[in-house]
Amino acid sequence: MAIHIDLTGRRVLITGAGQGVGRGLAHAFAAAGAEILINDLHSDRADTVVDEVRALGAQASPAVFDVTDFEAVTDAVAAAGAVDVLINNAGNAGAEGFGGRGPFAESEPSAWEPYLRVNLYGAMYCTRAVLPAMIGHKWGRIITVVSDAGRTGDANGAAYAASKAGAAGLTRSIAAENGRHGVTANNIALGTMRTPMTETFWAEHADSPQAKAILQNYAIRRPGRPDDAAALAVLLASDHGAWITGQTIPVNGGFSFAL
Ligand SMILES: NC(=O)c1ccc[n+]([C@@H]2O[C@H](COP(=O)([O-])OP(=O)(O)OC[C@H]3O[C@@H](n4cnc5c(N)ncnc54)[C@H](O)[C@@H]3O)[C@@H](O)[C@H]2O)c1
């Protein structure tokens, strides 16, 4: 069997693709020939990545909307026409990356909301918006970017961990309901990444005891790069991924508490 991945003719919606992991995924899907809808809250970020993708020779359009606004999500999906592949990537880990964290016992419900709204409801809204047409076409791929935090727990990041664990459970349920319709759903669980979300930390504290303690748990002792998950996402989105569903696949440099 020849392995050749060509996503020509597939339309891919990537949320939060204006920077970081989503931008890395956009570049990879462009290389595979897909047409890409670049979503972000910020139109300047989306436009920049659209230009980058076009420069790689692929078709791209900006799709500027807030994934936490269900009406905006459904309007954007209707305007786009069919979406063959949805990548739920937009995420919120706290306004300052590693900042805004603290013990759950001292937290207020209002502080949990931004995590749940973007990471869980955002994935639910986008999935709900694209799924009926995928079922109608008997083909679809949903990939959700989650976090090791949702699997292992995250001291001082309980709301983030809960939102990512919730999104992973959503994926498994979508997979169970829709495999018979030709729709797969999987999670990619990332470990600690160096992206704009966490750049302040890595730029200022890369040699700190805190950074060393983090990397001590990674067999490959560096934070992830935005394109580390790209080839896996392209594979899952292709016809070669047709029998992979309901899974949470770690892309995490061999993270383990046991190291
Ligand atoms: N950075 C890490 O260490 C890390 C670790 C594990 C998992 N993740 C997950 O990977 C994904 C991407 O993370 P990143 O580091 O590239 O993040 P990032 O903050 O660098 O980029 C996220 C992008 O999403 C956009 N966005 C945020 N809220 C949005 C909304 N409501 N609607 C539309 N767009 C929105 C932002 O404008 C931004 O451009 C997230 O789901 C994140 O939780 C990141």
PDBQT file of the ligand as one rigid body, heavy atoms in Angstrom, charges set to zero:
ROOT
HETATM    1  N1  LIG A 301       1.048  26.412  24.647  1.00  0.00    +0.000 N 
HETATM    2  C1  LIG A 301       1.037  25.301  25.386  1.00  0.00    +0.000 C 
HETATM    3  O1  LIG A 301       1.939  25.046  26.204  1.00  0.00    +0.000 OA
HETATM    4  C2  LIG A 301      -0.098  24.308  25.216  1.00  0.00    +0.000 A 
HETATM    5  C3  LIG A 301      -0.020  23.101  25.912  1.00  0.00    +0.000 A 
HETATM    6  C4  LIG A 301      -1.042  22.168  25.761  1.00  0.00    +0.000 A 
HETATM    7  C5  LIG A 301      -2.121  22.465  24.946  1.00  0.00    +0.000 A 
HETATM    8  N2  LIG A 301      -2.175  23.672  24.296  1.00  0.00    +0.000 N 
HETATM    9  C6  LIG A 301      -3.359  23.944  23.499  1.00  0.00    +0.000 C 
HETATM   10  O2  LIG A 301      -2.970  24.149  22.143  1.00  0.00    +0.000 OA
HETATM   11  C7  LIG A 301      -3.890  25.050  21.534  1.00  0.00    +0.000 C 
HETATM   12  C8  LIG A 301      -3.126  26.175  20.844  1.00  0.00    +0.000 C 
HETATM   13  O3  LIG A 301      -2.334  26.807  21.827  1.00  0.00    +0.000 OA
HETATM   14  P1  LIG A 301      -1.246  27.919  21.469  1.00  0.00    +0.000 P 
HETATM   15  O4  LIG A 301      -0.168  27.758  22.475  1.00  0.00    +0.000 OA
HETATM   16  O5  LIG A 301      -0.949  27.900  20.033  1.00  0.00    +0.000 OA
HETATM   17  O6  LIG A 301      -2.100  29.226  21.842  1.00  0.00    +0.000 OA
HETATM   18  P2  LIG A 301      -1.912  30.780  21.452  1.00  0.00    +0.000 P 
HETATM   19  O7  LIG A 301      -2.534  31.556  22.559  1.00  0.00    +0.000 OA
HETATM   20  O8  LIG A 301      -0.497  31.068  21.097  1.00  0.00    +0.000 OA
HETATM   21  O9  LIG A 301      -2.815  30.924  20.148  1.00  0.00    +0.000 OA
HETATM   22  C9  LIG A 301      -4.210  30.691  20.260  1.00  0.00    +0.000 C 
HETATM   23  C10 LIG A 301      -4.932  31.520  19.226  1.00  0.00    +0.000 C 
HETATM   24  O10 LIG A 301      -6.347  31.284  19.484  1.00  0.00    +0.000 OA
HETATM   25  C11 LIG A 301      -7.023  32.510  19.353  1.00  0.00    +0.000 C 
HETATM   26  N3  LIG A 301      -8.248  32.480  20.161  1.00  0.00    +0.000 N 
HETATM   27  C12 LIG A 301      -8.322  32.526  21.513  1.00  0.00    +0.000 A 
HETATM   28  N4  LIG A 301      -9.613  32.551  21.895  1.00  0.00    +0.000 NA
HETATM   29  C13 LIG A 301     -10.348  32.509  20.762  1.00  0.00    +0.000 A 
HETATM   30  C14 LIG A 301     -11.733  32.537  20.510  1.00  0.00    +0.000 A 
HETATM   31  N5  LIG A 301     -12.610  32.633  21.529  1.00  0.00    +0.000 N 
HETATM   32  N6  LIG A 301     -12.179  32.488  19.230  1.00  0.00    +0.000 NA
HETATM   33  C15 LIG A 301     -11.290  32.419  18.197  1.00  0.00    +0.000 A 
HETATM   34  N7  LIG A 301      -9.937  32.420  18.383  1.00  0.00    +0.000 NA
HETATM   35  C16 LIG A 301      -9.486  32.468  19.652  1.00  0.00    +0.000 A 
HETATM   36  C17 LIG A 301      -6.060  33.558  19.866  1.00  0.00    +0.000 C 
HETATM   37  O11 LIG A 301      -6.381  34.851  19.361  1.00  0.00    +0.000 OA
HETATM   38  C18 LIG A 301      -4.708  33.033  19.362  1.00  0.00    +0.000 C 
HETATM   39  O12 LIG A 301      -4.350  33.604  18.123  1.00  0.00    +0.000 OA
HETATM   40  C19 LIG A 301      -4.823  25.534  22.641  1.00  0.00    +0.000 C 
HETATM   41  O13 LIG A 301      -6.034  24.800  22.605  1.00  0.00    +0.000 OA
HETATM   42  C20 LIG A 301      -4.059  25.231  23.890  1.00  0.00    +0.000 C 
HETATM   43  O14 LIG A 301      -4.883  25.070  25.018  1.00  0.00    +0.000 OA
HETATM   44  C21 LIG A 301      -1.182  24.587  24.392  1.00  0.00    +0.000 A 
ENDROOT
TORSDOF 0
